[in-house]
Amino acid sequence: AGADMADGGEEGDGHAGLYRSRFLQAGKPIFVLALPKTHTRSLCLITRPSTGQSLLEESSEELLKRYERVQPRQAREGWTSVYEAAKHDGYGGGVRILQFL
């Protein structure tokens, strides 16, 4: 699995997909890409547009408490604006661009 899973995932991918935070931070929602950890579908690897993949895993239960799943078209603008801002904020090579279909 890779960033191309951003299409919302296939049936059987568990919680793979794009998510929007249920709460605002600095007046804006946070967008993340969640991918199931290999061999442990109850844990997700989280990627943020500003910092890249997190070193910490998040349980599917915690993911669903903090975020709601959205379609790529709903995440495109928010993900892209945070990603573009991070390119200029000195975050380094951790950011990731997703191709939205």
Secondary structure by P-SEA (a helix, b strand, c coil): cccccccccccccccbbbbbbccccccbbbbbbbbcccccccbbbbbbcccccccccccaaaaaacbbbbccccaaaaaaaaaaaaaaccccccbbbbbcc
